[in-house]
């Protein structure tokens, strides 16, 4: 979904995105790599050690994709980071959810500095959301939606959509400040964003 969405949105020529093909001698494609800001997405096959080291040297901080590909990339790169495996959950297409009573706000470009500052306090998010321009671009271009809750002007919880295609989207960035956890904020944000995506015909 990330690959298809980013190519549909930005094509093959964009300052913050490049698409690379791994090809056979006969020209057949055996893999696709997409660099988006500091993220590298792998599909089909893992690139060789030289290419991976070059990307890391040029600012890639997160490598994502099918677990076997990312594991192999980690072996090629050596002890450069932390490996994490995450489950991907898809809501049923007919999911409607329930309205949540807690106030949820839709972020605008004016909120980017505050959103970035909040996300940098979340362990594990520094690499994924480290580039403030990525958040700004996502909001400005309509590539995704950032929702948040606040208390006395301070952001205390966040979620965002990304990789939106005509029929699907990815959700991520769900975080609630420790002192505000167990109050339903994460549920409110997730439900609100899922309902919004479902109304647009996208499966979260």
URTA-V146284 format. One record per pair of residues at least 4 apart in sequence whose ideal C-beta (glycine too) atoms are under 6 Angstrom apart, sorted by the first residue. I is the first residue (numbers start at 0). GAP is how many residues later the second one is. If there is no record, write none. Layout:
I,GAP
I,GAP
//
This chain:
0,4
0,162
0,167
0,169
1,39
1,161
2,31
2,38
2,40
3,161
4,158
4,159
4,160
5,4
5,28
5,30
8,134
9,4
9,7
11,7
15,21
16,19
17,17
18,15
19,13
20,8
21,8
21,9
21,23
22,4
22,6
23,4
23,6
29,14
29,15
30,13
30,14
31,11
31,12
32,9
32,14
33,7
34,5
36,94
36,97
37,21
37,22
37,23
37,93
38,23
39,15
39,20
39,23
40,23
40,24
41,23
41,27
42,22
45,23
45,26
45,27
46,4
46,5
48,27
51,21
51,24
51,25
54,5
55,4
60,66
61,65
61,66
62,7
62,10
64,4
64,5
66,18
73,9
90,4
90,103
90,113
92,110
96,94
96,97
96,98
99,88
99,91
101,86
103,43
103,45
103,84
103,85
103,88
104,43
106,4
106,8
106,39
106,41
108,30
108,31
110,4
111,23
111,24
113,41
114,20
114,31
115,16
115,19
117,37
118,6
118,10
119,6
121,53
124,4
125,4
132,4
136,4
137,5
137,6
143,16
143,17
143,18
144,16
145,14
146,12
146,42
146,46
147,7
147,10
148,7
148,8
148,36
149,4
149,5
150,5
155,21
155,24
156,19
156,28
156,32
157,15
157,17
158,14
158,15
158,30
158,34
159,13
160,8
160,10
160,32
161,8
162,7
163,5
167,34
167,35
168,28
168,33
168,35
170,33
173,12
175,4
175,5
175,9
175,10
179,5
183,4
186,4
193,10
196,5
196,7
//
